[in-house]
Amino acid sequence: MQKHRLVVAAALSVLTACGGNYSNEDIEFQSAVPAREQLEPIVAAQRTAASAEYYRLTSVVAETYGGIVVGVAKILNRVRRHPATTRKLGERTWGPFDDEVRRNFQVRVRMKREPADDEQPLRFRYDIELAPKGTTAPSDAWVAFISGWFDPATGLREGQGRIFLNIDALRTRGYPEGENVATLRTLELDYNVTASSRELRARQINLGPAEAREANLFYQQAGDGSGLMRFDVTANDNNPFVDRYEMVSAWQANAAGRAELLVLEGAAKGRSGTDCWDTTTVATFSQRDWAPNMTQGDPATCVLPPLR
């Protein structure tokens, strides 16, 4: 706890020098809010039309999750950049302010610190709420569509937390859904950030029209830029051969890597495929056991060993 206080004090000195009006407690609240770069899965290099098929799939999945996270991060950035609108002991509120996507609506962020005793481990809980413009508090027009908590570690913005995005809560009240979430029902994202690594775990449930009913993601990034991403997808009923599949991808800091796909459920259960790629993400080896004639390249070019 003492180390955390020292980090907060250091941040406070910087903000005070910039002319901000912050207290130690304000900084603690703001430090509990994750930044986009802490939540967004990033692959090693930009995909191109020449990239290996499984690298492209890995990149698309990371980009899809990133698109959802961006909307959350834009709101939380208001908290990270501006003083609280109202203050109570152990509580802060930011807003309401205009929603940048839903033009006729406003957003507010409410946060509590638990417990109040400084000798106990800190946990910050927050809710991001939406209501039509002009709504005043208290009012049942406010809907919490994002909730989260954060347990800080000793370093600034280090620690673990969870964000729960509940788009169903907006739909049931007739509120607009916003960008990148037209088929999303809920997304639960756990994250753990240290000075040298990041880990993300996401659980996603979608509406019927989506390509996938459910999806789970695990992402790990090391300080040197190497990483690993594993995701499994439960598809809708438009492909009788693949009801559920898992992809695991890993890459070095220079972007060279490997990915393996395994069909978990469906008529093609047990079938698998492998792609390896070089530093330009172009395939050096490809294998699909459901189509042996598609095997290309030399497995000796794979820079990483099998991932399963």
C-alpha positions as CSV (number, residue, x, y, z in Angstrom):
1,M,0.0,0.0,0.0
2,Q,2.8,2.4,0.9
3,K,4.5,1.9,-2.5
4,H,1.2,2.6,-4.2
5,R,0.9,5.9,-2.2
6,L,4.4,6.9,-3.4
7,V,3.5,6.3,-7.0
8,V,0.3,8.4,-6.6
9,A,2.3,11.2,-5.0
10,A,4.7,11.2,-7.9
11,A,1.8,11.5,-10.4
12,L,0.3,14.2,-8.3
13,S,3.4,16.3,-8.5
14,V,3.4,16.2,-12.3
15,L,-0.3,17.1,-12.6
16,T,0.1,20.0,-10.1
17,A,3.0,21.3,-12.1
18,C,0.7,21.4,-15.2
19,G,-1.8,23.5,-13.4
20,G,-4.4,20.8,-12.5
21,N,-6.5,20.9,-9.4
22,Y,-6.1,17.3,-8.0
23,S,-5.8,15.6,-4.7
24,N,-4.1,12.4,-3.9
25,E,-7.4,10.7,-3.8
26,D,-8.3,12.1,-7.2
27,I,-5.2,10.5,-8.7
28,E,-6.0,7.2,-7.1
29,F,-9.4,7.2,-8.8
30,Q,-8.0,8.2,-12.1
31,S,-5.2,5.7,-12.0
32,A,-7.9,2.9,-11.6
33,V,-9.2,3.6,-15.1
34,P,-7.6,1.5,-17.8
35,A,-6.2,3.1,-20.9
36,R,-6.9,1.8,-24.4
37,E,-3.4,0.4,-24.8
38,Q,-3.9,-1.8,-21.7
39,L,-7.1,-3.4,-23.0
40,E,-6.6,-3.7,-26.7
41,P,-5.0,-6.9,-28.2
42,I,-2.2,-6.0,-30.7
43,V,-0.6,-8.5,-33.1
44,A,3.0,-8.1,-34.2
45,A,2.5,-6.5,-37.6
46,Q,-0.1,-5.1,-40.0
47,R,-1.8,-7.8,-42.1
48,T,-1.7,-7.6,-45.9
49,A,-3.4,-9.5,-48.7
50,A,-0.2,-11.6,-48.8
51,S,-0.2,-12.5,-45.1
52,A,-0.7,-16.1,-44.1
53,E,-4.4,-17.1,-43.8
54,Y,-4.3,-17.8,-40.1
55,Y,-2.3,-14.7,-39.4
56,R,-5.0,-12.7,-41.2
57,L,-7.7,-14.4,-39.1
58,T,-5.7,-13.7,-35.9
59,S,-5.4,-10.1,-36.9
60,V,-9.1,-9.7,-37.7
61,V,-10.1,-11.2,-34.3
62,A,-7.7,-8.8,-32.5
63,E,-9.1,-5.9,-34.5
64,T,-12.7,-6.8,-33.8
65,Y,-12.1,-6.9,-30.0
66,G,-10.1,-3.7,-30.3
67,G,-13.0,-1.9,-32.0
68,I,-15.2,-2.7,-29.1
69,V,-12.6,-1.6,-26.6
70,V,-12.0,1.7,-28.3
71,G,-15.6,2.8,-27.5
72,V,-15.1,2.0,-23.9
73,A,-11.7,3.7,-23.8
74,K,-13.0,6.9,-25.3
75,I,-15.4,7.3,-22.3
76,L,-12.9,6.3,-19.7
77,N,-10.4,8.7,-21.2
78,R,-12.6,11.5,-19.9
79,V,-12.0,10.2,-16.4
80,R,-8.3,9.9,-17.0
81,R,-7.9,13.5,-18.4
82,H,-10.3,15.6,-16.4
83,P,-11.1,16.3,-12.7
84,A,-14.2,14.7,-11.2
85,T,-17.4,16.7,-11.5
86,T,-18.5,15.8,-8.0
87,R,-16.7,14.4,-5.0
88,K,-17.8,12.6,-1.9
89,L,-15.8,10.6,0.6
90,G,-14.6,7.5,-1.3
91,E,-16.7,8.4,-4.3
92,R,-16.3,10.4,-7.6
93,T,-18.6,11.2,-10.5
94,W,-17.6,12.5,-13.9
95,G,-20.3,14.0,-16.1
96,P,-22.8,13.9,-17.3
97,F,-21.3,14.8,-20.7
98,D,-22.4,14.4,-24.2
99,D,-22.0,10.9,-25.7
100,E,-19.8,11.2,-28.8
101,V,-21.6,8.4,-30.7
102,R,-25.2,8.7,-29.5
103,R,-25.8,12.4,-30.1
104,N,-29.0,12.8,-28.2
105,F,-27.7,11.0,-25.1
106,Q,-25.4,11.8,-22.2
107,V,-22.9,9.7,-20.2
108,R,-21.7,9.8,-16.7
109,V,-19.1,7.7,-14.8
110,R,-19.6,6.9,-11.1
111,M,-16.7,5.3,-9.1
112,K,-16.3,4.1,-5.5
113,R,-13.3,3.1,-3.6
114,E,-13.5,0.0,-1.4
115,P,-12.7,-0.3,1.4
116,A,-12.4,3.1,3.0
117,D,-9.8,1.8,5.5
118,D,-6.3,2.7,4.2
119,E,-4.8,-0.5,5.7
120,Q,-6.9,-2.8,3.5
121,P,-6.2,-3.6,-0.2
122,L,-7.8,-1.1,-2.5
123,R,-10.5,-1.9,-5.0
124,F,-12.2,0.6,-7.3
125,R,-15.6,-0.1,-8.7
126,Y,-17.2,2.0,-11.5
127,D,-20.3,2.2,-13.6
128,I,-20.7,4.0,-16.9
129,E,-24.3,5.1,-17.4
130,L,-26.3,6.4,-20.3
131,A,-29.5,8.5,-20.4
132,P,-31.2,10.9,-22.8
133,K,-30.0,14.5,-22.8
134,G,-31.5,16.6,-20.0
135,T,-31.9,13.7,-17.6
136,T,-31.1,14.7,-14.0
137,A,-30.2,12.6,-11.0
138,P,-31.7,10.7,-9.5
139,S,-33.6,9.1,-12.3
140,D,-34.3,5.5,-13.5
141,A,-33.6,6.7,-17.0
142,W,-29.9,6.1,-16.3
143,V,-28.8,2.7,-17.5
144,A,-25.4,1.2,-16.5
145,F,-24.1,-0.5,-19.6
146,I,-20.5,-0.8,-18.6
147,S,-19.3,-1.8,-15.1
148,G,-15.9,-2.6,-13.8
149,W,-13.4,-2.9,-11.0
150,F,-9.7,-2.5,-10.6
151,D,-7.2,-3.8,-8.0
152,P,-4.1,-1.6,-8.2
153,A,-0.6,-3.0,-7.8
154,T,2.5,-1.1,-6.7
155,G,3.3,0.5,-10.1
156,L,1.3,3.3,-11.7
157,R,-1.6,1.7,-13.8
158,E,-0.3,-1.7,-12.9
159,G,-2.8,-4.2,-11.5
160,Q,-5.8,-6.4,-12.5
161,G,-9.3,-5.6,-13.3
162,R,-12.5,-6.5,-15.1
163,I,-14.8,-4.7,-17.5
164,F,-18.4,-5.9,-18.2
165,L,-20.1,-4.5,-21.3
166,N,-23.8,-5.1,-21.3
167,I,-25.4,-4.0,-24.6
168,D,-28.6,-6.0,-23.7
169,A,-29.2,-3.4,-21.0
170,L,-29.4,-0.7,-23.6
171,R,-31.6,-2.8,-25.9
172,T,-34.2,-3.5,-23.2
173,R,-34.6,0.2,-22.6
174,G,-34.7,1.1,-26.3
175,Y,-31.4,3.0,-26.2
176,P,-29.1,3.0,-29.3
177,E,-26.3,0.5,-29.2
178,G,-23.4,2.5,-30.7
179,E,-20.6,1.5,-32.9
180,N,-19.1,-2.0,-33.3
181,V,-21.6,-3.7,-31.1
182,A,-24.7,-4.2,-33.4
183,T,-24.7,-8.0,-32.7
184,L,-23.0,-8.0,-29.3
185,R,-25.0,-9.0,-26.2
186,T,-22.4,-9.0,-23.5
187,L,-18.6,-8.9,-23.2
188,E,-16.6,-9.6,-20.0
189,L,-13.0,-8.7,-20.1
190,D,-10.4,-9.5,-17.4
191,Y,-7.0,-7.8,-17.6
192,N,-3.7,-8.0,-15.7
193,V,-1.1,-5.4,-16.4
194,T,2.5,-5.4,-15.1
195,A,5.5,-3.3,-16.1
196,S,6.7,-6.0,-18.5
197,S,3.5,-7.9,-19.7
198,R,-0.2,-7.8,-20.3
199,E,-2.8,-10.6,-20.2
200,L,-6.4,-10.3,-21.4
201,R,-9.3,-12.8,-21.1
202,A,-12.5,-12.1,-22.9
203,R,-15.9,-13.9,-22.9
204,Q,-18.3,-12.7,-25.6
205,I,-22.0,-13.6,-26.2
206,N,-23.7,-12.4,-29.4
207,L,-27.2,-12.1,-30.9
208,G,-28.5,-14.7,-33.4
209,P,-27.6,-12.9,-36.6
210,A,-23.9,-12.8,-35.7
211,E,-21.5,-15.2,-37.3
212,A,-20.6,-16.6,-33.9
213,R,-22.9,-17.2,-30.9
214,E,-20.1,-17.2,-28.4
215,A,-16.4,-16.5,-28.4
216,N,-13.6,-16.7,-25.8
217,L,-10.2,-15.0,-26.1
218,F,-6.9,-15.2,-24.2
219,Y,-4.2,-12.7,-25.1
220,Q,-0.7,-12.4,-23.7
221,Q,2.0,-9.8,-24.6
222,A,5.5,-9.7,-23.4
223,G,7.6,-6.6,-23.0
224,D,9.6,-7.3,-26.1
225,G,6.5,-7.4,-28.4
226,S,6.2,-11.2,-28.7
227,G,2.8,-12.6,-27.9
228,L,0.2,-15.3,-27.9
229,M,-3.5,-15.3,-28.7
230,R,-5.9,-18.2,-28.2
231,F,-9.6,-17.9,-29.2
232,D,-12.4,-20.4,-29.5
233,V,-15.6,-19.7,-31.5
234,T,-19.0,-21.3,-31.3
235,A,-20.4,-20.7,-34.8
236,N,-24.0,-20.2,-35.8
237,D,-25.7,-23.0,-37.7
238,N,-24.6,-22.0,-41.2
239,N,-21.7,-24.4,-41.3
240,P,-22.5,-28.1,-40.6
241,F,-18.9,-29.1,-40.6
242,V,-17.6,-26.6,-38.0
243,D,-19.8,-25.9,-34.9
244,R,-16.9,-24.8,-32.8
245,Y,-13.2,-24.3,-33.4
246,E,-10.1,-23.1,-31.6
247,M,-7.2,-21.1,-32.9
248,V,-3.9,-20.5,-31.1
249,S,-1.4,-18.1,-32.6
250,A,2.1,-17.0,-31.3
251,W,4.7,-14.7,-32.7
252,Q,8.1,-13.4,-31.9
253,A,9.1,-9.7,-31.5
254,N,10.1,-9.6,-35.2
255,A,6.5,-10.7,-36.2
256,A,7.5,-14.2,-37.4
257,G,5.2,-16.8,-35.9
258,R,2.9,-19.8,-36.1
259,A,-0.9,-20.5,-35.8
260,E,-2.8,-23.7,-35.4
261,L,-6.6,-24.3,-35.9
262,L,-8.4,-27.3,-34.4
263,V,-12.1,-28.1,-35.0
264,L,-13.6,-28.9,-31.6
265,E,-17.3,-29.7,-32.6
266,G,-19.1,-30.5,-35.9
267,A,-18.7,-33.0,-38.7
268,A,-15.1,-32.0,-39.1
269,K,-14.2,-32.5,-35.4
270,G,-10.6,-33.3,-34.8
271,R,-9.4,-31.8,-38.1
272,S,-6.6,-29.3,-37.9
273,G,-4.5,-26.9,-39.9
274,T,-1.2,-25.0,-39.4
275,D,0.4,-21.9,-40.9
276,C,3.9,-20.5,-40.2
277,W,5.0,-17.1,-41.4
278,D,8.1,-15.0,-41.7
279,T,8.8,-11.5,-40.5
280,T,6.7,-10.1,-43.3
281,T,3.8,-12.4,-42.2
282,V,3.9,-14.2,-45.5
283,A,3.4,-18.0,-45.1
284,T,6.5,-20.2,-45.2
285,F,4.5,-23.4,-44.5
286,S,0.8,-24.2,-44.7
287,Q,-0.9,-27.5,-43.9
288,R,-4.6,-28.5,-43.8
289,D,-5.2,-32.1,-42.9
290,W,-8.7,-32.0,-44.5
291,A,-6.9,-31.2,-47.8
292,P,-3.5,-32.8,-48.0
293,N,-2.9,-31.4,-51.5
294,M,-3.0,-27.9,-50.1
295,T,0.2,-28.4,-48.1
296,Q,2.8,-25.9,-49.1
297,G,6.3,-25.0,-48.0
298,D,8.8,-26.6,-45.6
299,P,7.9,-27.2,-41.9
300,A,11.5,-26.6,-41.1
301,T,10.9,-22.9,-41.8
302,C,8.6,-22.6,-38.7
303,V,10.4,-20.4,-36.2
304,L,8.2,-21.8,-33.3
305,P,7.5,-25.4,-32.3
306,P,3.9,-26.8,-32.2
307,L,1.6,-24.8,-29.9
308,R,-0.4,-27.8,-28.6
